[in-house]
Amino acid sequence: MAMVGLFWIGEDSVYVGAEPMGAAAGLRLTGDGVEALGSGQGGSWAWEEVRRLEPRAVAVRSGVRRMASMAFDAVLTALTGEGQLPPAFAVEVTTARGTVEVSVHTAAAGGMPLPCEYELSVVLLERLANGGADIADLLAWGRDHAGAGTPPREEREALLRKWAGV
């Protein structure tokens, strides 16, 4: 699996945020559409039904602030022995029938994406929802590259620009 912006990309799946385990909440993007996962939230929508995919309340930090936060979390975990779940955020899935808010956990290192990756991810979600981008491109990249892990920042940004068409 590899993290690229707000996306967790595997060899056969793409998630907004981290891949959910068990009954945890998540949002999977497939060739057929969008699927809300987890207890208390369910639903699936074909791409033709989706009007908008909009992330809400995403913790975005500069590289320096993100590293400071990661260092603080590491020290806190070492002292207390307790780890923390990555920060949660929501994705609003809007269709002609209404809007559903889906909870997800961030997959970004330190729980916070960089501003540029966040902004490009938002553009990509907009384009996926309006048909201007194709999830097949992310899935193809995942089949070929996700096994190698998360690429460096410059490559992540280049991938997001390519997929978002900017």
Buried (B, 14 or more C-beta within 10 A) or exposed (E): BBBBBBBBBBEEBBBBBBBBEEEBBBBBBBEEBBBBBBEEBEEBBEBEBBEBBBBEEBBBBEEEEBEEBBEEBEEEEEEEEEEEEBBBBBBEBBBEEEEBEBBBBBBBBBBBBBEBBBBBBBBBBBBBBEEEBBBEBBBEBBEEBBEEEBBEEEEBBBBBBBBBEE
